Amino acid sequence: MGFNERIKELVSEKNITDLKRDCTDKLKAKDYVSKFNLPLINIPKVIKVIGKKIELYGSDWTKYKFPLYIKCNHGWRYQILCKNFLDLCNEHNISKMNNFIHCNFYKKHGEYQYSNIDKKIYLEEFIEIDTLMQFYCFHGEPTFLENIKKAKDHYTSICCNEYNIKYEEFKFTKCIKNYNLTPKPDFYDELVEDTKIISKDFDFVRVDYYVDVNGKVYFSELTFSPGAGGIQFKDDMNEYFGKLL
């Protein structure tokens, strides 16, 4: 069985675990990683948990430091970058977030780790992202890495390099263009060891980090079904990855 097929099986309704569901919740995942007290890994600050609805009136939006993100905790890309308080309090963005909170993300692809999450809207500090580092971890062992260069809008991926855990180039997908290979970061070996600690209780998890423009590492999220079990693998990589599960 290939990786994609096996991942869909592992996040099906009958196989999903409470721990995976908790760690899919963006807020609870921060708590999970925080408990390990890993000095290298910073946790993005939650400025305020708003709840299940954001109101246009009745809040003093000017008191917050901008830019910041407004996010939901129960899905992927449920977020808006607010450069100033007008972005935060305008009717369009508030309506968009209130629509996000009613979405059942797990119904899109049958990813049951997204089911039964206590949905919340929250404000999070802004991080000026340079790269996104995504470690594919099998039974507590980081094995492969995607190092993704982000655009200034923080949504668009310009291009991506892929490596084995020794930081040797190892191309395993066919859908993202490479950029010039970058030297191994000074913090890389420590980050690998920290990732082993974070991933040790899972059969598979992708542990994602942001690296800001100053080289500071931030925890991003834990992902249990990359691409909803539909990664565009190169050649026979789907089967190769599947054998590791």
N, C-alpha and C positions, 0 to 999 in steps of 0.2 A: 504494500500500500504506500502510495506517495505521501509526501509531506502535507500537501493541501488536503487530501482526502482524510488523512489522519487527524489533522487539526480540526476539521469540521466535526469529526467524531468526538474529539475531546471536549468541544464546547457545545455539544448537543444537550438537550434538556435532561437526558438521563445521566449524563456524565459530568455536568458542571458541578464544581464544589463551592461551598460557602466562601472559602478563602479566595478563590479566583473571582467570585462575584464582588466580594469586599474590595479587592485590589483593583477591580475595574472601575469602581467609584473613584473619581479623580481626587476627592478630598480624603477618603480613607486610605488611598494609596500613599499619600504624603505621610500619613501617620504610620503606616506600615514601614516605610523606608526610614523614617525618623527614629524609630525605636532601636535601630542598629547603631546609632551614634557614629556615623562614618564621617570623619573630619573633612575629607575631600569633597563630599557631595553636599551641595547646598539645596535647601528646599525652598522653592518660590513662595514668597509670603502671601498668605491669604489676607487681604485687607478687610474684607467684610463678607459674611455669608448673609445674603439677602433673603433667601427662602424660595418659595414656589412662584412668586410673582413680583415683578419690578414695577413700581408706580412712577408715573411721570411727575406727579406732584407730591408734596409732603416730605421730600428729602432735600437736604442741602448738598447738592452735588459738587459745589465749589470747594468743599473742605478737603477733597481728596487730591493727592499728588498725581499729576498726569505726566506722561501717558500711563495707561493701565489697561488691563484686559477685563472684560466682563465675560464670564464663562458659565456653562452648565457642567455638572459633574457626571452625567450619565451617557455620554456619547462622544463621537469623534467630530472635531471641528465645530462644536457648538460654542463658538467664541467670537468676540468682536474686539478689535483693537481700538481703544478710545484715545485719541491724541489730546483731547481737551474735554472739559465738562460738557460742551455742546454736543459732542459725539455720544456722550453717556446718556444725556437726558433728552435726546430728540425722539420724537414719536416713532420714527421708522425703526431705529435700533431697539427701542423698548418693545415694540410689537414683535420684532424678530426674535428677541430673547424669550418673550412670553410664548411664542410659537414653538421654539426649541424645547421648552420645558414640558410641552405636551406630547412630544415625539416619543414613540417607543422604538428606540434604536435597534433593539434585538430582533424586531420583526422583519427588518430589511433583509438579513442574511441568515437568520437562525442562530445568531451568536448569543446564547442564553446567559453568558456572563453579564450581559447588559440588562437582564430582566430583574425586576423587583428591587432596583436601586431607588433609594429615597432621593428623589430629584430635588436639586437645589441650584439656584443661581448665586454666583459669588463674584467678588472682585479680587483680582490678583495683580501683584506687582508686575511692571513691565521689565522685560529682560531683552537687551539688544543682542539678538542671537547671531552668531556667526555660522556654527555648524550644529547638526543634529547627529549624535552617535547612537546607533541602535545595535545592541548586542543580542544575537540569537543564542539562547541558553537552553541546553538539553540536560535535564536531570541535574541542574545545579552547575553545569559547566558552560561558561561562555565559549562559543565555538566559532562564530562568524560575526562580522561587523559590517554595517553600512555607515559610511561617513558622508553625510549629505550637506552640501553647501546650500544655505538658505538665502533667498532674496531679501531685500530690505522690507518687503511687506510681511515677512515672517510666515507666509502661507505657501509661497511658491518655492519649489525645490529646483535650483538651477541645474545641478548635476550631482553625481554620486560616485564615490569609490567604494569598492567592496574588498574585504580582506578576510584571511583566516585569522585565528586568534594570535598568531605570531606577528601580525601586522604585515603579512605578505599579501600582495595583490591576489585576489581569488574571486573572479567574476562569476556570480551565480544567478543573476537575473538578466533579462534582455530588454528591459523597458526604460532604463535610466542611463543617460550618457555619462561617461567618465570625465573627470577633469584632471588637471595635473596632479600626480601623486604628491601628497604632503608628507613631511617627516613625521615619524611617530611622536606624539605629544610626550612631554616630560612626565606627565601624570599617568600615562597609559597603563603601566604595570600595576600601579596602585588601584586604578579604576577597575581593571580586570579582577583583582582580588576582592574588591568591594562588591562587584557584580556577582561573584560566586556566592557571597553571603546573602545578597538580596534574592537570588534565584533558587536557593537551595531547597525550598519546599515545593517546587513546581516541576512537573514532567517536562513542560515547555513554557517558556515565557521570553518575550523580547523586552529587554530592559532599555529604556530610552533616556538619553540625557541631552540637555542643551549645553553647548559651550558658547559663552558670550564673547564679545569682541576683545575682552581682556584675558581670555583663557580660563575663566572661572567656570566650574562645572556645576550644573543644576540638574536635579532629577526632573524628568518630564512625565513619564507614565510607564505602566506595565501593560503590555499588549499580549493577549493570549491567542489571538487569531489574526496574524498579519494579513492584510488584504482580504479579510473575511474568508480566508482559506482559498484565495484565488491568486496567489503570487505568480507573476509571469516569469517562470524559471527558464534558465538557459539549458538547452540540450537535456541531459538526463539528471539535472540537479534536483528535480522534484523527488525522484526515487532515492537519490543520494541522501538528501535531508531526511526523507521518510524513514530510512534505516536507522537513523539516530534516535528515533522515538521508541 
